[in-house]
């Protein structure tokens, strides 16, 4: 991270055919934590999220509910998707909807430019289409149906029958970019992460790229093809462009130059769209490819991927109502190595809440503030001569800061939190071994007591800064109680141990109350 350098991060834009589950919230929180860390490191940071509102799936859902697609989208965005961001404390800078004029107008501009440059032609296409994925399927993507769909080919992801479509469409000459894409993956090994995702994309492109059907003429809910209004733009081609239309493409060149390219955070099931189709579109348009594409794993419940169509989704509010938003953010980024699948269980969440948040960080904060209140009338003491134990805490503060920043740089928030937790554990161990409550009984050990409390206090403030991207609610409370200067979210995270303020402490309520008490 370089001071003032641009860091633009995106989540996918989510389909509004239904309400969000914790899998969607996981993506939002991961992008938000990365964005907050960069913001606090002084980078010119921008986080984008939003909703994908066109296509056949939305049209059918709206029709089934007796409303227009626009009415359906407006209702879902207002009642479910925007409230999700508040539920899990996401501090996004922008929210784009594919029905926004700024988006639709510039999708048409992008498409017209590709057409004028000869990258688009007319052709006929017949293939199996999955409305759930909004994607034509290869035979290898299909499996034999079971139960009511026995004897039919079904989508491997949605387990629902595909439809055989035959349409006269416009095609993007994607196959012409195969060599450039392979060169890109070769020159920038970290362009697609993690390694498993990169390997999947490489083998997909090496096996040969087909041209892409980019329009539909059998329904009209979408962006009109500018030179042929009887066609609408294929929903994925339209949706991917949100990443540039949101930051000024076609209408604000200065803003676009400032923000683009972006780091994309996506679920691994939409990896190919982002790592193959999207960079090919940008290459055709003569624009920079993204900074990178990170395909994170799935959240599994009972060993199965959560899904809206299979009704296995858990609403984020079911977790936050009991444990709070901080615990939601912490659990999913700490318990799952970012990039791998992770199993969610209420037992694991409850155990980590108690052991790591309540007993680990929360209890540490309460003890330090309480001891300064009791032994020093709330005034933070100065340090006297230091011992090796005190100096080691200082060293760990610096080490945790540097290690967590390095982990964020390589898109590993789980490693960043683990690095910071070394300081949580070290401070708890330090207090146990130094026994300030014993020192307080001996007037001759007053200077030692003050040094220990000063050291613990400084370490606690450093923790507040380092954990603020992950635990914004708890760290804001802590910051007030320790008298830190300004807002904790404005502190420089790359020099967390240099935090300022902190002359007096004030009352601190439990940062992570016992869950039984909260749920009564």
N, C-alpha and C positions, 0 to 999 in steps of 0.2 A: 504494500500500500504506500502510495506516495502522496504527500500532502497536496490536496487540491486536485488530484487527478480524478478523471471521471469514472464513476462506477454506476452503471445502469443495470438493474436486475429486474427480471420479470418472472411472474408465475404464468402458467397457461391461462387462457381465458376459458371460463367454465361454461358448459352447456346449461341453459336455464330450463331444461326439460323437467327438472325436479329440484328438491332442496339439497343443500350440501350435507355431507357426512364428514367424519373425522379424517378421512383420507384427503379431502380437499383442504381442510384446516391445516393438516400436516404440511402440505406444500406451501400454503400461505405463511405459516409460522417460520418454516425454514428460510424462505426468501426474506422475510422480515428481520430475522435475527442477523442474517448476513448483511442486509442493508443497514441495520442499526449499528453494527460493528464498524462498517466502513464509514458511516456518517460520523461516528465518534472518533475515528482515526483521521478526520479532517478531509476525507474525500468528498468530491462533488457528486453526491449520491442521489439516485432517483429510483424509486420502486414503483413498478406498474403491475396492476392486476385488473381483472375485468370479466366481462361475460360475452359469450359467443351465442348470438341470438337468431341466426339464420339457419336455413336447412330444413330438410324434410322431417327430421325427428321433432323439431320444435313445432312445425306446422301441424303435424299429426297430433301431438300432445295438446296443442291449443284447441284444435277442432274437437278432439275428444272431450274437452272441458267446456265447449260451447262458447269460446271467446276467440278474438282475433289473435294471431301470433304476437302482435305488438302489445296488446293488452296483457297477454300471458307473460311476456318478457318483463313488462313494467312491474307487474305484481310480484313476480319472483325476485327481481332485483331489489325492490323496495322492502319486501317482507322477509327475504331469506339470505340473499347473497351479500348485500351491504351490511346487514346486522351481523353476519358471520365475522366480519373484520373487527367489529367492536367486541364480540364474544371472546376472541382470542388475542385482543390488543394488537392488531396489525396497524402500523403507522405508514400506510402506503401514501405515495405522493400523487398518484393519479389512479383513476378507475375508468377504463374504457369500455364502451359497449359497441358491438359491431353495428348497431342501429344508429349510432351517433353520426351526424352529418360529416364531421371531420374525418371519420373513418370511411364511410361509403364513397364520398367524393374522391378521396385519394386512392382507394382501391381501384376505382375506374381509371384514374390517371396512370397508376402503375401498369394496369392491364393494357391500356392503350399504347403505352410506351413499348411494352413487350411485343404487342401486335405489329406496331410500326417497324420494329427492328427485325421482324421476321421470325420471332420465336414461337408464334402461335399459328396453327393451321386447322382446317376443318377435316373431320374424319368421322367414321362410324365406329361405335363401340358396343360390343355385347359382353356382358360379364355378370358375375354374381355380386349383388350389392347388399351390404348390411346397413340398414338404416340406423341401427344403434351406434355403429362406428362412423357412419357417414363415409363409407369407403368401399370401393370395389375390392373384392377379395380374390386372392390367388387360390387355386385348388388346395394348396398346402395349408391355407388358413382355415379350412373347413373340416368339420368332423361329422360323423354320423349322428343324427338326432336320436334321442331316446324318449320314452313315454309318449306324449301326444304328438311329438315330432318324429316318431319312428319312421324310417324309410325316406326321410328328407335330409339334405345337407344343411347343417347349422353352423353359425359363426362360433369359432372356438372361444371367443371372449364372452359373447352374450348368450350362447346356447339357444339362439332363436333362428328360425329358417331365414336364409338369404333369398333375395328376389332376383330373378333373371331379367336384366334390363337390356334393351337394345335402343340406343339413342344416337342421333346425329349430334355430335358435340364439337366443341373447340378443344384442341389439344395443345399442351405446352411441350416443346421439344426437350424434355428433361434428359432423354438419353444422350443428347449432345454434351452433357456436362459431367458424364461419368468419370472421364479422365481427370478433369479439374478437381472433382470431389475427392478422388483417390489421392491426388497430389496434396490436397488440403489436409487430409487425415494423416498423411505421411509427414508433412512439414510441421504440423502442429499436433503432436501426439495427445495433447490435453484438450483438443478441440471438443471431443466427445468423451465424457467421463460418466461413471467410472470405467475401468478397463473392460469389464464384461459388456458394457453398453457399446464401447468402441469396437470391440470384436464383432458384435452383432451387426453393427452398421457396416463395417468393412466387408463382411462376408455377403451381406445383402447387395452392396453396390458392385462387388466383384462378380457376383453371379449374373450381372447384366441389368441395366435400367430400361424400363419401358417409358414411353411418353405418357404424360399424365392428362387424363380427361379433366378439363377445368370448367366445364359449364354443364348446366342441366336445363332441359326445356319442358319437362313434364309437370313442373309446378313453378310458382312465381315468388315464393318467399325467399328473397335474397337480393343481392346487389345486381342490378341489370348490367349485362355486358354492354359496354358503351356503343359499339358499332352494330349491335344486334339485340334489340330489346326483347326478342322472343326467348332469349336465354338469360338465366341468372348464373352468377359466378359460383362455382363449386365451393361448398361451405369451408373446406379446409384452406383453399387458396385465399379466400376472403379473410378467414380468421388469422392466419399466420401474419398477414400484413398489419395486424393491430400493433405489433411491436415497433413498427416505424411510423404508422399514421399517428400514434399517440405522442410521438416526440417531434412532430413538425414536418414529416415527409410531405413534400408537395405544397406546403403552405408557410413554413418557417425554417428557412435553410440554416439560420444561425443556431436555433435550438436543436435542430437535427444534427448539426456538426458537433454540438456540445455533448449530446447524449449518446448517440449511436457510435459503436456497436454495443449490444447488450449481452449480459450473461443470462442464459435461459435456464430456469429450473423447471423440469417437467417430470411427470410420472413416466416410468419406463414403457408403458403401453402406447405412448404417443411419441416415442423416441424417433422413429423413422421420419415422421412428418417434419420434425425440427432439425434433424441431423442430415437429412438427404434432400427432401423436397424444398425446404426453406432456403438452405444455402444455394441450391441450384437456381431458385427464383432470383435471389439477390445477385448471383453471378451474371445471370441474363440481363439484369437491370443495370449492371455496372456499379453496384453498391458493395460496401464492405460486408463480408459475412459476419455472423455473430462473434462475440468474444469467446463464447463457448456454450455447449449444451450439456447440462448435467441431468441424467436420467435417474431419479431416485427410485427406491424400491416400493413395494406395495405394503400396506398395512394389512396384516392377516388377522382374522378373528376366527378362532376355532379352526385354524389351518387353511381358511379359505379367504381369498381376496374380497374385501368389502365391495359391494356393488349396489347401485340404486335399483337395477333391474331385478336383482335376486333378493332384495329387501334385507340385506345383511348390514346395511349402514347404521352407524351409531351417530346420533346428532351430537356435535361438539358440546352443546349446552348441557347434555346429560353428565358430562365430565366436569365442566366449569361450575355448574351449580353446587356441586359437592366439594370439589377440590380447589376451585379458583382457576383463573386464566394462567397465572404463573406456573402452576403445577402442570397444566396441559402443555405449555410451551417447553418446560424443562423435561418432562417425561419423554416426549416423543423425540426430542433431539439428543437426549442423553442415553436412552435405553436402546436406540436403534442406530447402528453404524450407518451414516448417511450414504445412500447408494445401494444398501442391501434391503431385502424384505425384512419386516419386523412383525412379531406377533404381539397383539395387544391383549392384555388381560387386566381385569379390574384388580385382581390380587397383587399383580406386579406393580401397578400404579399405586395402590394403597401402601404397599410395603416401601416403595421408594419415597413416597410422600413423607412417610413417618421417619424413615431412617436417614434419608439424605437431606430433605428440605426442613422438616420440623426439628429433628434431633441434631442434624449436621450444621446447616447454615443458620436456621432460625434460632436455635438454642444458643449458638455461639454469639449471635448479635445481642440476644437478651442478657446473657451473662456479662458480656463486656460493658454494656450500658449500665446494668444494675450495679456492677462493682465500682465503676467510676462514680456513680451516684452515691453509693454507700460509703466508700472510703475516701472520696475526694470532694464531697458535696456537689457533684456534677461538673466540677471543673477538670478539664483534661490536664493531667500532670505532664511536666516536662520529663525527658529521659535524663538519667544520670549516666554513669559509666556503663557501657554495654558488655554483655558476655557473648560467648560464641552462640548461645541459644538465641539471643536477640538478633544478632547479625544474620543468623541463618534464616529467620523469618523475613528479614529485609531482602535477602538474596532470593528467597522463594517468591516474594512479591514481584520482583523483576523478572524472574524466570517464568512465572505463570503468565505475566503480561506478554512476554516475547513469544512463548510457546503457543499461547492462544491466538495471537495475531497470525503466526505462521500457519496454524491450522485453518483459520478462516480464509487465508489466502489460497489454500489448496481445497477449499470448499468442504471442510471436514468439521462441521460445528460440534459433532460428538467428541472429537479430540480436543477442541477448544474448551468445552465445558470440563472435560476430564483434567485438562491442564490447570484450570482455575480451581478445581476441587482439591488439588494437591495443597493449595493454600488453606482451604477450609479445614482439611484434615490436619495440616501442620499447626494451625492456630489452636484447634481443639487440643491437640497433643501438647502444645506449648503451655496452655493454661493448666492442664492436668499436671504436668511435671513441675511447673513453677509454683503452683499452689498459692495464688495471691491471698486467699482467705487465711492461710497460715502466716504469711508475711505481715498481714495487717494486724496480727496480735502482738507483734514485736516492734516497739518504737525504734529500735536500733536498725531495723530493716526497712525503714520508711523509704529511703532512696531506691532500694531494690524494688519495692512494691510499685513505686511510681514509674520506674523504668519498664517493668513488666506490663503495667496497665497502658502506658504510652505505646509500647510496641504492639500490643494486642489491638489497641484502638486504631493505630495507623494501618495495620493489616486489614482490619474490618472495613475501613474506608476504601482501601484498594479493592477489596472484594465487592463492595457496593458498585464501584465503577465497572469492574470487569464483568459483573453479572447483570448489569442494567439492560443489555440487549436481550437477555434471555428472561429475566425476572423484572420487568419494568415496574410492576406494582409494589413488590416487596422492597426493591432497592430505593424507590422514591420515598417510602416510609422510613427506611433506615437512614437515608440521607438527611431527612429532616431531623431525626433523633440525634444524629451525630454532628449536626450543625455545619454540614458541608456547604461550600459556597455555591450559589446559583442552583441549577437543576442538575441532577446526577446524569441525565441524558446528554448534557452539554459538556461533560468532562472529557478530556482527551484520553481515550482508552489505550492509546499506544504509549502513554506515559502514566498509566493508572496510579503507580506508586507515588507520583508527585502531587496527588490531589491536595487542594487547599481548603482552609476553613477548619472547623472542628476545635473550638475553644471550650465549648460546654456541651453536655449531653442533655437531652430532655426525654420524657417518658416514651417508651417504645412498646406498643402493643405487640402481642405475639404475631410474627410474620406469617407463620403457618399453623393456625389453630388446630386443635384436635378435631378430626373430622366428625366424631360423634357429636361434639358440641355444635358444630356448624349445621348438622343435618336435622337437629331436633326441631 
